[in-house]
């Protein structure tokens, strides 16, 4: 019997992501409240609308510092509606670091970085490859 190596590259499928306005408001307020430390949480989609981010999940034991957020991923609930992560940067640049890109590749399909001054214009979204994507606020 032959054993073939599986191709581990993901096929990029286009998803028209949306985020609920009140969820984005909560992300903004959480990032502001923990500044100068980074804020971090998981993104969860609506049960009915699988491409609409409707809430965030705070993981117990998450470590938040001035230059990092460390997720305790073993504390993640078994929930197939969790689609990615959100975290803040105390700087004005919502650009993923190498550590962010590593997290993106391993956990989730959509990721949000919100930067200082934490408003509707200071965040960007990325797919699991670290490519910028658009998310509509609904």
C-alpha positions as CSV (number, residue, x, y, z in Angstrom):
1,X,0.0,0.0,0.0
2,X,1.3,3.4,-0.9
3,X,1.1,6.3,1.6
4,X,0.8,9.6,-0.1
5,X,1.6,12.9,1.6
6,X,-1.4,15.0,2.0
7,X,-1.3,18.5,0.5
8,X,-1.6,20.8,3.6
9,X,-2.2,24.0,1.6
10,X,-5.6,25.5,2.1
11,X,-7.7,26.5,-0.9
12,X,-8.7,30.2,-0.6
13,X,-12.5,30.4,-0.7
14,X,-14.1,33.8,-0.9
15,X,-16.3,34.7,2.0
16,X,-18.1,38.0,2.3
17,X,-17.5,38.6,6.0
18,X,-19.7,40.9,8.1
19,X,-19.5,42.1,11.7
20,X,-22.4,43.3,13.7
21,X,-22.1,47.0,14.8
22,X,-22.5,46.2,18.5
23,X,-19.8,43.6,18.3
24,X,-17.4,46.1,16.8
25,X,-18.4,48.6,19.5
26,X,-17.5,46.1,22.2
27,X,-14.1,45.4,20.6
28,X,-13.4,49.1,20.5
29,X,-14.4,49.6,24.1
30,X,-12.4,46.5,25.3
31,X,-9.3,47.7,23.5
32,X,-9.6,51.2,25.0
33,X,-10.2,49.9,28.5
34,X,-7.1,47.7,28.6
35,X,-4.7,50.2,27.0
36,X,-1.7,50.3,27.2
37,X,-1.9,46.5,27.2
38,X,-3.1,44.5,24.3
39,X,-6.6,43.1,24.3
40,X,-7.4,39.7,22.8
41,X,-10.5,37.5,22.2
42,X,-12.0,35.0,19.8
43,X,-14.5,35.8,17.1
44,X,-17.8,33.9,16.9
45,X,-20.3,34.0,14.1
46,X,-24.1,34.0,14.3
47,X,-25.8,30.6,14.4
48,X,-27.9,31.4,11.4
49,X,-25.7,33.7,9.4
50,X,-22.3,31.8,9.3
51,X,-20.4,34.7,7.8
52,X,-21.6,37.4,10.3
53,X,-19.4,37.9,13.3
54,X,-21.8,38.5,16.2
55,X,-19.8,38.2,19.4
56,X,-16.4,37.8,21.0
57,X,-15.4,35.0,23.4
58,X,-13.0,35.8,26.2
59,X,-10.7,32.9,27.0
60,X,-9.9,32.3,30.7
61,X,-6.2,32.8,31.5
62,X,-5.4,35.0,28.5
63,X,-2.2,37.0,29.2
64,X,-2.3,40.6,28.1
65,X,0.8,42.7,28.1
66,X,2.1,45.9,26.5
67,X,3.6,44.0,23.5
68,X,1.7,40.7,23.5
69,X,-1.5,38.8,24.0
70,X,-1.1,35.1,24.8
71,X,-4.2,33.0,24.2
72,X,-4.6,29.9,26.3
73,X,-6.0,27.9,23.4
74,X,-6.5,24.8,25.4
75,X,-9.3,26.8,27.2
76,X,-11.2,27.3,23.9
77,X,-14.7,25.9,24.1
78,X,-15.8,23.3,21.6
79,X,-17.7,25.6,19.4
80,X,-17.7,25.3,15.6
81,X,-18.9,28.9,15.3
82,X,-15.6,30.3,16.4
83,X,-13.9,31.6,13.3
84,X,-10.9,33.5,14.3
85,X,-9.3,36.1,16.7
86,X,-9.3,39.7,17.5
87,X,-6.5,41.6,19.3
88,X,-5.4,45.2,19.7
89,X,-2.1,46.9,19.1
90,X,-1.2,49.8,21.4
91,X,0.6,51.4,18.4
92,X,-1.3,53.1,15.6
93,X,-0.5,50.3,13.1
94,X,-2.9,47.4,12.7
95,X,-0.3,45.4,10.8
96,X,0.3,41.7,11.8
97,X,3.6,40.7,13.3
98,X,5.3,37.4,12.6
99,X,3.7,36.0,15.8
100,X,0.3,37.2,14.6
101,X,0.8,35.5,11.2
102,X,1.7,32.3,12.9
103,X,-1.5,32.4,15.0
104,X,-3.5,33.3,11.9
105,X,-2.2,30.2,10.0
106,X,-3.0,27.9,12.8
107,X,-6.3,29.1,14.3
108,X,-9.2,30.5,12.4
109,X,-10.2,31.9,9.0
110,X,-10.7,35.6,9.9
111,X,-8.7,37.8,12.2
112,X,-9.0,41.5,13.3
113,X,-6.4,43.8,14.6
114,X,-7.5,47.1,16.0
115,X,-4.9,49.8,16.7
116,X,-4.7,52.9,18.8
117,X,-6.8,55.2,18.8
118,X,-9.4,52.3,18.7
119,X,-12.1,53.6,16.6
120,X,-14.1,52.7,13.4
121,X,-11.1,53.7,11.2
122,X,-8.2,52.0,13.1
123,X,-8.9,48.3,12.4
124,X,-8.1,45.9,9.7
125,X,-9.1,42.3,9.0
126,X,-7.0,39.5,7.6
127,X,-7.5,35.9,6.4
128,X,-5.5,32.9,7.6
129,X,-2.7,33.7,5.2
130,X,-2.3,37.3,6.5
131,X,-3.9,38.8,3.4
132,X,-6.0,41.9,4.2
133,X,-9.7,41.3,3.7
134,X,-12.8,43.6,3.9
135,X,-15.5,43.1,6.5
136,X,-18.8,44.9,6.2
137,X,-20.2,46.5,9.4
138,X,-23.9,45.7,9.6
